C-alpha cells in the first residue's frame, strides 16, 4: 500500500503550464527540466510532472469516453457507429465500444465532464 505522503502527492499533481512557443520548439527543452542541476530536485520535479501528465491523461480519457458515448447515443439523429467513432479517434473498433460504455457509465454516474 502507498505511504500516506505518496497518496497525498498523487491527489495534488503539479500544474501543467504551457511552455512558450520558442521553448517548446527546442527539442532539448522540456518544462525547464534540463536546467535543474541537483539530481534530487530533478527527480522531484520530473516526478511531479509525471503525475500531472498521468492525471491529465486520465481526465482527457474521461472526456473522450463521454464524447464517444454522446456521439453513439441512439437518440441522436446524427449518431455515429462505433466504427465511425473509432476512425475519428484513431482507435480500434473494440476499444471504441469500450470507451462508449465507459462514457455511458460516467454519464449515468454524473461524472460526465
VMD Tcl script that builds the backbone (N, CA, C; Angstrom):
set m [mol new atoms 339]
animate dup $m
set s [atomselect $m all]
$s set {name element resname resid chain x y z} {
  {N N UNK 1 A 0.844 -1.176 0.000}
  {CA C UNK 1 A 0.000 0.000 0.000}
  {C C UNK 1 A 0.886 1.234 0.000}
  {N N UNK 2 A 0.449 2.290 -0.634}
  {CA C UNK 2 A 1.227 3.507 -0.749}
  {C C UNK 2 A 1.322 4.213 0.591}
  {N N UNK 3 A 2.461 4.843 0.813}
  {CA C UNK 3 A 2.642 5.659 2.008}
  {C C UNK 3 A 1.659 6.823 1.958}
  {N N UNK 4 A 1.243 7.342 3.117}
  {CA C UNK 4 A 0.309 8.483 3.112}
  {C C UNK 4 A 0.829 9.661 2.299}
  {N N UNK 5 A 2.127 9.935 2.392}
  {CA C UNK 5 A 2.694 11.054 1.641}
  {C C UNK 5 A 2.568 10.826 0.138}
  {N N UNK 6 A 2.762 9.587 -0.309}
  {CA C UNK 6 A 2.628 9.283 -1.732}
  {C C UNK 6 A 1.186 9.442 -2.186}
  {N N UNK 7 A 0.228 8.995 -1.371}
  {CA C UNK 7 A -1.181 9.143 -1.725}
  {C C UNK 7 A -1.541 10.617 -1.841}
  {N N UNK 8 A -1.066 11.430 -0.885}
  {CA C UNK 8 A -1.365 12.859 -0.910}
  {C C UNK 8 A -0.764 13.497 -2.152}
  {N N UNK 9 A 0.443 13.134 -2.498}
  {CA C UNK 9 A 1.097 13.713 -3.668}
  {C C UNK 9 A 0.324 13.374 -4.937}
  {N N UNK 10 A -0.181 12.162 -5.046}
  {CA C UNK 10 A -0.923 11.778 -6.238}
  {C C UNK 10 A -2.220 12.563 -6.373}
  {N N UNK 11 A -2.767 13.012 -5.269}
  {CA C UNK 11 A -4.001 13.776 -5.321}
  {C C UNK 11 A -3.751 15.223 -5.735}
  {N N UNK 12 A -2.515 15.681 -5.600}
  {CA C UNK 12 A -2.194 17.065 -5.929}
  {C C UNK 12 A -1.045 17.105 -6.932}
  {N N UNK 13 A -1.288 16.716 -8.174}
  {CA C UNK 13 A -0.198 16.745 -9.146}
  {C C UNK 13 A 0.203 18.175 -9.471}
  {N N UNK 14 A 1.420 18.311 -9.940}
  {CA C UNK 14 A 1.914 19.629 -10.332}
  {C C UNK 14 A 1.056 20.188 -11.453}
  {N N UNK 15 A 0.833 21.492 -11.443}
  {CA C UNK 15 A 0.043 22.068 -12.539}
  {C C UNK 15 A 0.821 21.976 -13.842}
  {N N UNK 16 A 0.092 21.705 -14.905}
  {CA C UNK 16 A 0.713 21.692 -16.227}
  {C C UNK 16 A 0.589 23.086 -16.802}
  {N N UNK 17 A 1.708 23.697 -17.047}
  {CA C UNK 17 A 1.720 25.030 -17.630}
  {C C UNK 17 A 2.219 24.916 -19.049}
  {N N UNK 18 A 1.621 25.689 -19.930}
  {CA C UNK 18 A 2.060 25.668 -21.303}
  {C C UNK 18 A 3.389 26.386 -21.411}
  {N N UNK 19 A 4.275 25.801 -22.176}
  {CA C UNK 19 A 5.575 26.408 -22.374}
  {C C UNK 19 A 5.485 27.451 -23.479}
  {N N UNK 20 A 6.318 28.491 -23.402}
  {CA C UNK 20 A 6.355 29.452 -24.509}
  {C C UNK 20 A 6.723 28.733 -25.805}
  {N N UNK 21 A 6.192 29.198 -26.913}
  {CA C UNK 21 A 6.409 28.504 -28.182}
  {C C UNK 21 A 7.884 28.399 -28.532}
  {N N UNK 22 A 8.697 29.406 -28.199}
  {CA C UNK 22 A 10.116 29.314 -28.526}
  {C C UNK 22 A 10.808 28.224 -27.707}
  {N N UNK 23 A 10.337 27.982 -26.474}
  {CA C UNK 23 A 10.918 26.923 -25.654}
  {C C UNK 23 A 10.501 25.558 -26.155}
  {N N UNK 24 A 9.247 25.415 -26.528}
  {CA C UNK 24 A 8.789 24.103 -26.988}
  {C C UNK 24 A 9.338 23.763 -28.363}
  {N N UNK 25 A 9.821 24.746 -29.089}
  {CA C UNK 25 A 10.426 24.478 -30.396}
  {C C UNK 25 A 11.814 23.870 -30.247}
  {N N UNK 26 A 12.427 24.033 -29.092}
  {CA C UNK 26 A 13.756 23.477 -28.822}
  {C C UNK 26 A 13.594 22.047 -28.329}
  {N N UNK 27 A 14.054 21.045 -29.095}
  {CA C UNK 27 A 13.847 19.646 -28.687}
  {C C UNK 27 A 14.568 19.275 -27.392}
  {N N UNK 28 A 15.546 20.050 -26.983}
  {CA C UNK 28 A 16.259 19.777 -25.732}
  {C C UNK 28 A 15.531 20.351 -24.524}
  {N N UNK 29 A 14.555 21.199 -24.762}
  {CA C UNK 29 A 13.847 21.872 -23.676}
  {C C UNK 29 A 12.577 21.096 -23.325}
  {N N UNK 30 A 12.404 20.836 -22.037}
  {CA C UNK 30 A 11.187 20.181 -21.591}
  {C C UNK 30 A 10.852 20.669 -20.194}
  {N N UNK 31 A 9.913 21.605 -20.114}
  {CA C UNK 31 A 9.456 22.162 -18.851}
  {C C UNK 31 A 10.613 22.586 -17.953}
  {N N UNK 32 A 11.678 23.046 -18.563}
  {CA C UNK 32 A 12.857 23.576 -17.876}
  {C C UNK 32 A 13.597 22.522 -17.052}
  {N N UNK 33 A 13.311 21.245 -17.271}
  {CA C UNK 33 A 14.000 20.190 -16.519}
  {C C UNK 33 A 15.490 20.159 -16.826}
  {N N UNK 34 A 15.856 20.506 -18.046}
  {CA C UNK 34 A 17.263 20.450 -18.434}
  {C C UNK 34 A 18.112 21.462 -17.671}
  {N N UNK 35 A 17.487 22.442 -17.053}
  {CA C UNK 35 A 18.245 23.458 -16.312}
  {C C UNK 35 A 18.430 23.101 -14.836}
  {N N UNK 36 A 17.834 22.010 -14.384}
  {CA C UNK 36 A 17.953 21.610 -12.975}
  {C C UNK 36 A 19.201 20.755 -12.814}
  {N N UNK 37 A 20.144 21.259 -12.004}
  {CA C UNK 37 A 21.424 20.562 -11.810}
  {C C UNK 37 A 21.398 19.572 -10.656}
  {N N UNK 38 A 20.593 19.845 -9.653}
  {CA C UNK 38 A 20.533 18.991 -8.470}
  {C C UNK 38 A 19.691 17.754 -8.788}
  {N N UNK 39 A 20.302 16.552 -8.717}
  {CA C UNK 39 A 19.549 15.331 -9.059}
  {C C UNK 39 A 18.308 15.119 -8.191}
  {N N UNK 40 A 18.369 15.492 -6.917}
  {CA C UNK 40 A 17.202 15.323 -6.041}
  {C C UNK 40 A 16.074 16.244 -6.500}
  {N N UNK 41 A 16.408 17.467 -6.844}
  {CA C UNK 41 A 15.401 18.408 -7.333}
  {C C UNK 41 A 14.864 17.965 -8.689}
  {N N UNK 42 A 15.746 17.441 -9.531}
  {CA C UNK 42 A 15.326 16.947 -10.844}
  {C C UNK 42 A 14.366 15.776 -10.697}
  {N N UNK 43 A 14.680 14.864 -9.800}
  {CA C UNK 43 A 13.792 13.722 -9.563}
  {C C UNK 43 A 12.440 14.201 -9.034}
  {N N UNK 44 A 12.461 15.139 -8.090}
  {CA C UNK 44 A 11.208 15.632 -7.523}
  {C C UNK 44 A 10.360 16.315 -8.582}
  {N N UNK 45 A 10.948 17.206 -9.359}
  {CA C UNK 45 A 10.174 17.942 -10.371}
  {C C UNK 45 A 9.707 17.023 -11.489}
  {N N UNK 46 A 10.568 16.128 -11.944}
  {CA C UNK 46 A 10.151 15.231 -13.031}
  {C C UNK 46 A 9.070 14.263 -12.551}
  {N N UNK 47 A 9.117 13.881 -11.289}
  {CA C UNK 47 A 8.059 13.038 -10.722}
  {C C UNK 47 A 6.750 13.807 -10.658}
  {N N UNK 48 A 6.807 15.079 -10.243}
  {CA C UNK 48 A 5.601 15.908 -10.232}
  {C C UNK 48 A 4.994 16.010 -11.625}
  {N N UNK 49 A 5.850 16.217 -12.617}
  {CA C UNK 49 A 5.349 16.311 -13.990}
  {C C UNK 49 A 4.753 14.992 -14.458}
  {N N UNK 50 A 5.393 13.887 -14.113}
  {CA C UNK 50 A 4.865 12.574 -14.486}
  {C C UNK 50 A 3.472 12.374 -13.919}
  {N N UNK 51 A 3.300 12.707 -12.651}
  {CA C UNK 51 A 1.991 12.559 -12.017}
  {C C UNK 51 A 0.971 13.504 -12.650}
  {N N UNK 52 A 1.399 14.706 -12.971}
  {CA C UNK 52 A 0.493 15.669 -13.596}
  {C C UNK 52 A 0.063 15.199 -14.976}
  {N N UNK 53 A 1.006 14.665 -15.754}
  {CA C UNK 53 A 0.661 14.161 -17.085}
  {C C UNK 53 A -0.273 12.958 -16.989}
  {N N UNK 54 A -0.042 12.094 -16.025}
  {CA C UNK 54 A -0.941 10.946 -15.846}
  {C C UNK 54 A -2.349 11.413 -15.488}
  {N N UNK 55 A -2.432 12.369 -14.558}
  {CA C UNK 55 A -3.745 12.891 -14.161}
  {C C UNK 55 A -4.429 13.563 -15.344}
  {N N UNK 56 A -3.660 14.316 -16.130}
  {CA C UNK 56 A -4.235 14.986 -17.300}
  {C C UNK 56 A -4.692 13.956 -18.328}
  {N N UNK 57 A -3.904 12.907 -18.530}
  {CA C UNK 57 A -4.279 11.867 -19.491}
  {C C UNK 57 A -5.537 11.135 -19.035}
  {N N UNK 58 A -5.626 10.840 -17.743}
  {CA C UNK 58 A -6.825 10.173 -17.218}
  {C C UNK 58 A -8.060 11.043 -17.423}
  {N N UNK 59 A -7.928 12.321 -17.144}
  {CA C UNK 59 A -9.064 13.236 -17.289}
  {C C UNK 59 A -9.458 13.383 -18.753}
  {N N UNK 60 A -8.466 13.506 -19.620}
  {CA C UNK 60 A -8.752 13.623 -21.049}
  {C C UNK 60 A -9.434 12.357 -21.564}
  {N N UNK 61 A -9.024 11.204 -21.069}
  {CA C UNK 61 A -9.647 9.942 -21.460}
  {C C UNK 61 A -11.110 9.916 -21.045}
  {N N UNK 62 A -11.412 10.440 -19.860}
  {CA C UNK 62 A -12.808 10.507 -19.433}
  {C C UNK 62 A -13.619 11.390 -20.374}
  {N N UNK 63 A -13.062 12.518 -20.791}
  {CA C UNK 63 A -13.763 13.382 -21.732}
  {C C UNK 63 A -13.935 12.694 -23.082}
  {N N UNK 64 A -12.931 11.944 -23.515}
  {CA C UNK 64 A -13.072 11.177 -24.759}
  {C C UNK 64 A -14.222 10.190 -24.646}
  {N N UNK 65 A -14.286 9.495 -23.519}
  {CA C UNK 65 A -15.329 8.485 -23.325}
  {C C UNK 65 A -16.717 9.120 -23.322}
  {N N UNK 66 A -16.860 10.252 -22.655}
  {CA C UNK 66 A -18.148 10.938 -22.621}
  {C C UNK 66 A -18.537 11.374 -24.032}
  {N N UNK 67 A -17.583 11.942 -24.761}
  {CA C UNK 67 A -17.870 12.375 -26.131}
  {C C UNK 67 A -18.262 11.183 -27.000}
  {N N UNK 68 A -17.558 10.074 -26.857}
  {CA C UNK 68 A -17.876 8.874 -27.642}
  {C C UNK 68 A -19.287 8.383 -27.317}
  {N N UNK 69 A -19.624 8.384 -26.028}
  {CA C UNK 69 A -20.972 7.945 -25.625}
  {C C UNK 69 A -22.031 8.879 -26.189}
  {N N UNK 70 A -21.777 10.159 -26.159}
  {CA C UNK 70 A -22.736 11.112 -26.694}
  {C C UNK 70 A -22.890 10.952 -28.204}
  {N N UNK 71 A -21.785 10.739 -28.907}
  {CA C UNK 71 A -21.856 10.555 -30.355}
  {C C UNK 71 A -22.569 9.263 -30.744}
  {N N UNK 72 A -22.496 8.260 -29.876}
  {CA C UNK 72 A -23.125 6.968 -30.161}
  {C C UNK 72 A -24.552 6.876 -29.626}
  {N N UNK 73 A -25.028 7.922 -28.982}
  {CA C UNK 73 A -26.356 7.904 -28.371}
  {C C UNK 73 A -27.419 7.624 -29.436}
  {N N UNK 74 A -28.187 6.552 -29.258}
  {CA C UNK 74 A -29.195 6.198 -30.258}
  {C C UNK 74 A -30.316 7.235 -30.408}
  {N N UNK 75 A -30.439 8.151 -29.460}
  {CA C UNK 75 A -31.457 9.202 -29.555}
  {C C UNK 75 A -31.048 10.334 -30.498}
  {N N UNK 76 A -29.773 10.353 -30.872}
  {CA C UNK 76 A -29.295 11.400 -31.790}
  {C C UNK 76 A -29.637 11.013 -33.220}
  {N N UNK 77 A -30.167 11.943 -33.978}
  {CA C UNK 77 A -30.463 11.648 -35.374}
  {C C UNK 77 A -29.169 11.494 -36.177}
  {N N UNK 78 A -28.101 12.096 -35.698}
  {CA C UNK 78 A -26.818 12.042 -36.403}
  {C C UNK 78 A -25.804 11.158 -35.682}
  {N N UNK 79 A -26.315 10.194 -34.923}
  {CA C UNK 79 A -25.400 9.354 -34.136}
  {C C UNK 79 A -24.404 8.642 -35.036}
  {N N UNK 80 A -23.282 8.312 -34.439}
  {CA C UNK 80 A -22.215 7.614 -35.155}
  {C C UNK 80 A -22.143 6.166 -34.691}
  {N N UNK 81 A -21.688 5.324 -35.574}
  {CA C UNK 81 A -21.428 3.933 -35.194}
  {C C UNK 81 A -20.097 3.893 -34.456}
  {N N UNK 82 A -19.863 2.801 -33.754}
  {CA C UNK 82 A -18.572 2.672 -33.080}
  {C C UNK 82 A -17.430 2.628 -34.097}
  {N N UNK 83 A -17.695 2.116 -35.280}
  {CA C UNK 83 A -16.665 2.118 -36.322}
  {C C UNK 83 A -16.316 3.550 -36.733}
  {N N UNK 84 A -17.343 4.403 -36.852}
  {CA C UNK 84 A -17.101 5.804 -37.185}
  {C C UNK 84 A -16.328 6.512 -36.079}
  {N N UNK 85 A -16.716 6.249 -34.845}
  {CA C UNK 85 A -16.030 6.855 -33.707}
  {C C UNK 85 A -14.580 6.383 -33.660}
  {N N UNK 86 A -14.374 5.100 -33.877}
  {CA C UNK 86 A -13.020 4.546 -33.872}
  {C C UNK 86 A -12.158 5.214 -34.935}
  {N N UNK 87 A -12.719 5.416 -36.103}
  {CA C UNK 87 A -11.965 6.059 -37.177}
  {C C UNK 87 A -11.590 7.493 -36.808}
  {N N UNK 88 A -12.545 8.228 -36.279}
  {CA C UNK 88 A -12.284 9.630 -35.902}
  {C C UNK 88 A -11.235 9.752 -34.803}
  {N N UNK 89 A -11.301 8.848 -33.838}
  {CA C UNK 89 A -10.390 8.919 -32.694}
  {C C UNK 89 A -9.108 8.121 -32.896}
  {N N UNK 90 A -9.013 7.446 -34.036}
  {CA C UNK 90 A -7.858 6.601 -34.342}
  {C C UNK 90 A -7.705 5.477 -33.308}
  {N N UNK 91 A -8.844 4.839 -33.026}
  {CA C UNK 91 A -8.905 3.714 -32.115}
  {C C UNK 91 A -9.279 2.464 -32.893}
  {N N UNK 92 A -9.049 1.310 -32.284}
  {CA C UNK 92 A -9.606 0.059 -32.795}
  {C C UNK 92 A -11.099 0.072 -32.454}
  {N N UNK 93 A -11.896 -0.601 -33.250}
  {CA C UNK 93 A -13.345 -0.587 -33.002}
  {C C UNK 93 A -13.700 -1.200 -31.649}
  {N N UNK 94 A -13.004 -2.243 -31.233}
  {CA C UNK 94 A -13.269 -2.838 -29.918}
  {C C UNK 94 A -13.022 -1.835 -28.798}
  {N N UNK 95 A -11.960 -1.047 -28.953}
  {CA C UNK 95 A -11.653 -0.030 -27.954}
  {C C UNK 95 A -12.742 1.042 -27.960}
  {N N UNK 96 A -13.210 1.424 -29.130}
  {CA C UNK 96 A -14.282 2.420 -29.227}
  {C C UNK 96 A -15.528 1.929 -28.503}
  {N N UNK 97 A -15.862 0.655 -28.645}
  {CA C UNK 97 A -17.021 0.097 -27.943}
  {C C UNK 97 A -16.837 0.213 -26.428}
  {N N UNK 98 A -15.629 -0.085 -25.937}
  {CA C UNK 98 A -15.356 0.013 -24.504}
  {C C UNK 98 A -15.431 1.461 -24.034}
  {N N UNK 99 A -14.939 2.374 -24.864}
  {CA C UNK 99 A -14.978 3.785 -24.497}
  {C C UNK 99 A -16.414 4.309 -24.463}
  {N N UNK 100 A -17.243 3.879 -25.405}
  {CA C UNK 100 A -18.651 4.285 -25.396}
  {C C UNK 100 A -19.305 3.807 -24.106}
  {N N UNK 101 A -19.063 2.578 -23.728}
  {CA C UNK 101 A -19.650 2.046 -22.497}
  {C C UNK 101 A -19.114 2.773 -21.267}
  {N N UNK 102 A -17.817 3.046 -21.249}
  {CA C UNK 102 A -17.208 3.796 -20.142}
  {C C UNK 102 A -17.844 5.183 -20.061}
  {N N UNK 103 A -18.023 5.821 -21.191}
  {CA C UNK 103 A -18.660 7.133 -21.224}
  {C C UNK 103 A -20.088 7.089 -20.728}
  {N N UNK 104 A -20.814 6.055 -21.101}
  {CA C UNK 104 A -22.194 5.903 -20.617}
  {C C UNK 104 A -22.226 5.745 -19.106}
  {N N UNK 105 A -21.265 4.976 -18.568}
  {CA C UNK 105 A -21.164 4.812 -17.114}
  {C C UNK 105 A -20.880 6.149 -16.439}
  {N N UNK 106 A -19.953 6.911 -17.011}
  {CA C UNK 106 A -19.638 8.220 -16.456}
  {C C UNK 106 A -20.858 9.134 -16.470}
  {N N UNK 107 A -21.581 9.143 -17.579}
  {CA C UNK 107 A -22.774 9.990 -17.690}
  {C C UNK 107 A -23.861 9.561 -16.711}
  {N N UNK 108 A -24.036 8.247 -16.562}
  {CA C UNK 108 A -25.039 7.725 -15.618}
  {C C UNK 108 A -24.719 8.130 -14.190}
  {N N UNK 109 A -23.428 8.152 -13.872}
  {CA C UNK 109 A -22.997 8.448 -12.504}
  {C C UNK 109 A -22.727 9.921 -12.259}
  {N N UNK 110 A -23.059 10.757 -13.244}
  {CA C UNK 110 A -22.884 12.195 -13.071}
  {C C UNK 110 A -21.468 12.690 -13.149}
  {N N UNK 111 A -20.584 11.913 -13.779}
  {CA C UNK 111 A -19.176 12.305 -13.898}
  {C C UNK 111 A -18.844 12.757 -15.305}
  {N N UNK 112 A -19.807 13.110 -16.074}
  {CA C UNK 112 A -19.576 13.400 -17.488}
  {C C UNK 112 A -19.153 14.813 -17.778}
  {N N UNK 113 A -17.872 15.130 -17.457}
  {CA C UNK 113 A -17.325 16.418 -17.865}
  {C C UNK 113 A -17.275 17.440 -16.840}
}
mol reanalyze $m
mol bondsrecalc $m
mol representation Tube
mol addrep $m
